[in-house]
Amino acid sequence: MKIEEEIKQRKFVSVRQKAHLNIMFTANWLVDRTKEVLKPFELTHQQYNVLRILKGRFPKSCAAYDIKEVMIDKGPDLTRLIDRLIVKEYVTRSECEENRRKLDITITEKGMRLIKKIEPLLKKQWIDQEKITNKEAGELSRILDKMRG
């Protein structure tokens, strides 16, 4: 569906404004779809992002500031987010041996099992997105990278 129909707006100040609004609308649409996949697991998309980052660093641990640096959504309070993942036993937090002021965060086996359950469901979303070709998806990524500089 066209952005004009989605947001019920016929005129835009410019094609750049239209593109900007379209990107924002589509980003939220993608987040909403991801939230639907994560809902049965009682996991937010930010929590999933942290688990995905930790999985990528496994078996090494990660400091909170390293996680925050590469998060997609940098807005949430990372300390509270990690606290919730600890309560769910998806991650552990321990004092760093080299620097006692630094805390190391590590994904647990339970967290790894959860990611393995979720990944196929999210991959299905990517595969089901047949409205654009792989070539178009690559071009879209190239344009978005260019836009961010």
C-alpha positions as CSV (number, residue, x, y, z in Angstrom):
1,M,0.0,0.0,0.0
2,K,1.3,3.5,-0.8
3,I,2.4,5.8,2.0
4,E,-0.3,8.3,0.9
5,E,-3.0,5.7,1.7
6,E,-1.3,4.5,4.9
7,I,-1.1,7.9,6.5
8,K,-4.1,9.5,4.6
9,Q,-2.0,12.3,3.3
10,R,-2.2,13.3,-0.4
11,K,0.3,16.1,-0.6
12,F,3.9,16.3,0.7
13,V,6.2,19.4,1.0
14,S,8.7,17.5,-1.2
15,V,9.7,14.1,-2.4
16,R,12.4,14.1,0.3
17,Q,9.7,14.7,3.0
18,K,7.6,11.9,1.5
19,A,10.7,9.6,1.5
20,H,11.5,10.6,5.1
21,L,7.9,9.8,6.3
22,N,7.9,6.6,4.3
23,I,11.1,5.4,6.0
24,M,9.8,6.3,9.5
25,F,6.4,4.6,8.8
26,T,8.1,1.5,7.4
27,A,10.6,1.2,10.2
28,N,7.7,1.2,12.7
29,W,5.8,-1.3,10.6
30,L,8.9,-3.6,10.7
31,V,9.2,-3.2,14.5
32,D,5.5,-4.0,15.0
33,R,5.9,-7.2,13.0
34,T,9.0,-8.1,15.0
35,K,7.1,-7.4,18.3
36,E,4.4,-9.8,17.2
37,V,6.9,-12.6,16.8
38,L,8.5,-11.9,20.1
39,K,5.2,-11.4,22.1
40,P,4.7,-15.2,22.8
41,F,8.2,-15.3,24.3
42,E,7.5,-12.3,26.6
43,L,10.5,-10.5,25.1
44,T,10.8,-6.9,23.8
45,H,12.5,-6.1,20.5
46,Q,15.2,-4.3,22.5
47,Q,15.8,-7.4,24.7
48,Y,16.0,-9.6,21.6
49,N,18.6,-7.2,20.2
50,V,20.7,-7.5,23.3
51,L,20.5,-11.3,23.2
52,R,21.4,-11.2,19.5
53,I,24.5,-9.0,20.2
54,L,25.6,-11.3,23.1
55,K,25.1,-14.4,20.9
56,G,27.3,-12.9,18.3
57,R,30.1,-12.3,20.9
58,F,29.7,-15.7,22.6
59,P,31.6,-17.2,24.3
60,K,33.1,-13.9,25.2
61,S,31.3,-11.5,27.5
62,C,30.5,-7.9,26.8
63,A,30.4,-4.7,28.8
64,A,27.2,-2.7,28.8
65,Y,28.7,0.2,26.9
66,D,29.8,-2.2,24.1
67,I,26.2,-3.5,23.9
68,K,24.8,0.0,23.8
69,E,27.2,1.1,21.1
70,V,25.8,-1.5,18.6
71,M,22.2,-1.6,19.6
72,I,19.6,-0.7,16.9
73,D,17.4,1.2,19.4
74,K,19.8,3.1,21.6
75,G,16.9,4.7,23.6
76,P,16.1,2.1,26.4
77,D,17.7,2.1,29.8
78,L,20.2,-0.7,29.2
79,T,20.7,-1.4,32.9
80,R,17.0,-2.1,33.5
81,L,16.8,-4.1,30.3
82,I,19.7,-6.3,31.3
83,D,18.2,-6.7,34.8
84,R,15.1,-8.1,33.2
85,L,17.1,-10.5,31.1
86,I,18.9,-11.6,34.3
87,V,15.6,-12.3,36.1
88,K,14.5,-14.4,33.1
89,E,17.9,-16.2,33.3
90,Y,18.8,-15.3,29.7
91,V,22.0,-13.5,30.7
92,T,24.4,-13.3,33.6
93,R,26.4,-10.3,34.9
94,S,29.7,-10.6,36.6
95,E,32.5,-8.4,37.8
96,C,35.3,-8.1,35.2
97,E,38.6,-9.7,36.4
98,E,40.8,-7.0,34.9
99,N,38.7,-4.0,35.9
100,R,36.5,-4.3,39.0
101,R,34.4,-1.3,37.9
102,K,33.4,-3.0,34.7
103,L,30.6,-5.6,34.6
104,D,30.7,-8.4,32.0
105,I,27.4,-9.6,30.5
106,T,27.2,-13.0,29.0
107,I,24.3,-14.9,27.3
108,T,23.3,-18.1,29.1
109,E,22.5,-21.5,27.6
110,K,18.8,-20.7,28.2
111,G,19.2,-17.4,26.3
112,M,20.9,-19.3,23.4
113,R,18.1,-21.8,23.3
114,L,15.5,-18.9,23.2
115,I,17.4,-17.2,20.3
116,K,17.4,-20.5,18.4
117,K,13.6,-20.7,18.7
118,I,13.1,-17.1,17.6
119,E,15.5,-16.9,14.7
120,P,13.5,-19.1,12.3
121,L,10.3,-17.1,13.0
122,L,12.1,-13.8,12.2
123,K,13.8,-15.4,9.1
124,K,10.4,-16.4,7.9
125,Q,9.4,-12.7,7.9
126,W,12.4,-11.9,5.6
127,I,11.7,-14.8,3.3
128,D,8.0,-14.0,3.1
129,Q,8.9,-10.5,2.0
130,E,8.6,-11.4,-1.7
131,K,7.3,-8.0,-2.7
132,I,10.9,-6.9,-3.4
133,T,13.7,-9.0,-5.0
134,N,17.0,-9.7,-3.5
135,K,18.6,-7.2,-5.9
136,E,16.1,-4.6,-4.8
137,A,16.7,-5.4,-1.1
138,G,20.5,-4.9,-1.8
139,E,19.8,-1.6,-3.5
140,L,17.5,-0.4,-0.7
141,S,20.3,-1.2,1.9
142,R,22.8,0.6,-0.3
143,I,20.6,3.7,-0.5
144,L,19.9,3.7,3.3
145,D,23.6,3.4,4.1
146,K,24.3,6.3,1.7
147,M,21.5,8.3,3.4
148,R,23.2,7.9,6.8
149,G,26.5,9.1,5.3
